[in-house]
Amino acid sequence: MSSIVNRARSTSLPNFLAWRALGFRTICSGRLGFAPSSPDSPASAGTKILESFKEEFEVGSRVVSFETGKIARFANGSVVLGMDQTKVLSTVTCAKTDSPRDFLPLTVDYQEKQYAQGLIPNTYMRREGAPKERELLCGRLIDRPIRPLFPSGFYHEVQIMASVLSSDGKQDPDILAANASSAALMLSDVPWGGPIGVIRIGRICGQFVVNPTMDELSSSDLNLIYACTRDKTMMIDVQSREISEKDLAAALRLAHPEAVKYLDPQIRLAEKAGKQKKEYKLSMLSEKTLEKVTDLAATRIESVFSDPSYGKFERGEALDNIGKDVRKVFEEEGDQESLSILPKAVDTVRKKVVRSRMISDGFRVDGRHLDEVRPIYCESHYLPALHGSALFSRGDTQVLCTVTLGAPAEAQSLDSLVGPPKKRFMLHYSFPPYCTNEVGKRGGLNRREVGHGTLAEKALLAVLPPEEAFPYTVRINSEVMSSDGSTSMASVCGGSMALMDAGIPLRAHVAGVSVGLITDVDPSSGEIKDYRIVTDILGLEDHLGDMDFKIAGTRNGVTAIQLDIKPAGIPLDIVCESLENAREARLQILDHMERNINSPRAQDGAYSPRLATFKYTNDSLRSLIGPMGVLKRKIEEETGARLSIDNGTLTIVAKNQDVMEKAQEKVDFIIGREIVVGGVYKGTVTSIKEYGAFVEFSGGQQGLLHMSELSHEPVSKVSDVLHIGQYITTMCIETDVRGNIKLSRKAMLPKPERKPASDAGKDSVMKESSTVYIETSCVGETVASMPSIVTPPQKSKLSVPAVVIRTAVECHEAEKSSPVNKNDKPKRAATPKPDRKPKSTASKLTVTQKEEEALESIAPEETLAECGETLKQDGKLKSASPKNSSTDSNLVSFSKAMKSIRKENQSENKAEESAFVSTRNLKIGTEMTAKVDEIRARGLVLDLGGEIRGMYKFKEDEEREFEKGDTLQVKCTSFSTKGIPVMALVDEEGEE
């Protein structure tokens, strides 16, 4: 203690830091302890030294190490496997108690935590949640080669947990976890027939690569995972881009010796630090019970399996009845020991009967030959309202596949330690209980469903177009309708057809088939004496057989493989032989699929979902999103479409074409598009000038619609055709360097048909009235522009209909109530004027510019301005009821006609004055009664009613006996440049 005091006094540190000089450890959790004086000093007595063992070796130019004894010492077996900076811990534990069961309860859990790459989980609780799909798949990858090597009858609960401790992102930890699990089982006291070696093989530019990195895998056309013992294959998992069977066999033969390199280091490590294998109780069948069940049931079981008329459920019911009869016999004898293992004994007898019959006779339970494929039925476009759909049936197995297309932003986010951060192609496999006529409960992620879906996903991913050409997110839902074997391969076939039905340009169709194996094994040596390869296996053949070899591909090669086996390994030669059998069956299935649909279907239905992609600048997209995404959400709520923005690209997903057009209009109104000559655009009239109108469209851009481009018919005033707020369709006819845009409305209207010369006068008024209501729209409606012709918006309830249908009685009543009636026309004398000549119809409807200028010089400026202002405020003009009266052959002098008119209409002027005032609609060809308001030297100023003024020009040979207040029957022939109507006199018969 004195030495401590002396050391404290010798230090120059403050009192509160003196504890460091005294050798105290850091204060933590309120405890204080002494630290060793030197790191090189020997440990004191009682200190436990961690003894670790390590094995290093080289595989594929990379150093691999097995290490045990340093961490997880309480586990039955624990190993840390390292490659570069990636380290994986695998542990094995076994239950101490033995509960009665007839299967191996092996659980394999693979876990990736974000600390392995120096990250905090981006979740609400900042913790890892339920296992992700990748973790489930890696767990299956470890389980499949390990499970067959447990001894028969070993039914103790075993759990393997593989955890990634650190990851440098270069190597995929799944292969390391599988090898570490094998080494942990070798170190444990659990009986197991290992070890195994697991290797990954890639192919880059035609050269095979052992243990490729993640960067190398991205440019590889092969991703082969191979597991084996020293002389037999245990598991194969392949994802490739149409690799040929010959090249695939070469890759398998290269992978086997590389995987064997993992075996000897595991054996050496087990010799150094492994535990003595424990004697566990095995649940074995007694020979006595097995012989008795064989005598009671073998003949009846063979009769059921040899009858091809049985269906799946009929065969199962017959076998169940046989099992019940055997149970009755054992119950009568009171053999309780045999009753506990009776189901296992009956199943063993079934397996022997089926296998011996297939090897000896070459026939299967449904009567097919070994290489025969079940009947196939294909139907694409099964659900027309979806993006794509297909129904695929092979025998009693039936799968419904649907395709849904989405925006790039809807891709699945992946939180795995390695690999891409997103996945744009997903296939979700669903196996509901009704597909096997069972009652079950639907839960969360199922390992089997995830594995089958991923296998089909890898098979179809090889034929999808590249992301640059097809950037959309694709989701396939595979719903199993009925199951009798190979539902995952049926999902591949149905998914390929559904993708074609959705219009996705696949390189080729993909089909899949499952191949089985029946072997005759020598019980003494375990060697295979004879075997049969079975194509397109049933569910029963999968259960009773030795292998489930799923192979999918196109006509050119293999795209995906999954091999699962039940015995302790299969020779590699048999595996390579199965590839050719699968290819022949695959070609037969592809023939049926191509007959139904062999090219991408065009989506032209009105109710088919739509996708569209547009490129914009970042500034334009920011204006579309709006503050906090308000504008984007508003468009989605108003139209029902979904907008996705990613890296300068806007993707619109809509349920049908109408929704797509609405969304495009909204987007175009905010962002706008490049205006091109000849393009058709929709916009809103914002202002009306004397020379035309300005139309706003496409993101606030404006274009000029000149009055000459309004209609094929002559237009005197722009306000006759358009009004502010009107929604119209126009065509761009010209743009200049300053960005000015010239539009045309008449280019979008049908051209009028030419009539014969004899019918010109007859139909002139009718033509004009028929074009009055061609374009109608909701007043004040704001609509975005479109780069193509779309359906015009619905009319407002206040707008005038394009066609008015009336009965003859209604027309007669309307004619009586009309303010302009032919009975009200002034009478004119029948004496013809010798110097007046009949004029053509064209001369009646037009006046020369010189006449307009002469008449305007007569009228006072204030009167003309008043008339023009009144006409401008009048709005849209409507034609009155046209008059069709014949022309009198005898013309009378103008002065006598005026006297007659004044005498006959003087008594009626006051009664009709209110009718004149209400006549506010005027256009070319309209006949009406007017009063002389002023008399000028070269013409008259007429009061047309409703404070509207018109002008009439004297003819050179015309007598000018007019008085103020005279009533005249006139017709509108044209309008002056200032909008003042130019009138002409009409006689009794309707002629000037």
ABEGO torsion letter per residue (X at the ends): XAAAAAAAAABABBAAAAAAAAGBBBBBGGBBBBBBABAABBBBBGBBBBBBBBBBBBBGGBBBBBBBGABGAABABBBBBBBEABBBBBBBBBBABBBBBABBBBBBBBBBBAAAAGBBBBBAAGBBBBBBAAAAAAAAAAAAAAAAABBBGBABBBBBBBBBABBAGABBAAAAAAAAAAAAAAABABBBAOBBBBBBBBBBGGBBBBGBBAAAAAABABBBBBBBBAABBABBBBBBBGBBAAAAAAAAAAAAAAAAAAAAAAAAAAAAABBBBBBBBBBBBBAAAAAAAAAAAAAAAAAAAABAABBAAAAAAAAAAAAAAAAAAAAAAGBAAAAAAAAAAAAAAAAAAAAAAAAAAGBBAAGBBAABBBBBBBBBGABAABABBBBBBBEABBBBBBBBBBBAAABBBBABABEBABBABBBBBBBBAAAAGBBBBBBBBBAAAAAAAAAAAAAAAAABBBAAABABBBBBBBBBABBAEGAAAAAAAAAAAAAAAAGBBBABBBBBBBBBBBBBBBAAAGBBABBBBBBGBBAAAAAABABBBBBBEBAAEBABBBBBBABBEBBAAAAAAAAAAAAAAAAAAAAAAAAABABBBBBABAABBBBBBBBBBAAAAAAAAEBGGAAAAAAAAAAGBBBBBBGGBBBBBBABAAAAAAAAAAAAAAAEBBBBBGBBBBBBBABBBAAEBBBBBGGGBBBBBBAAAABABBBABAAAABBBGBBBBBBBABBBAAGBBBBBAAAABBBBBBBBAAAAAAAAAAAAAAAAAABBBBBGBBBBBBABBBBBBBBBAABBBABBBBBAAAAAAAAAABABBAAABBBBBABBBAABBBBBAAAAABBBAAAAAAAAAABBAAAAAAAAAAAAAAEBBBBBBBBBBBBBABBBBAAAAAAAAAAAAAAAAAAAAAAAAABABBBBGBBBBBBBABBBAAEBBBBAEGGBBBBBBBBAABBBBBBBGBBBBBBBABBBAAGBBBBBBBBAAGBX
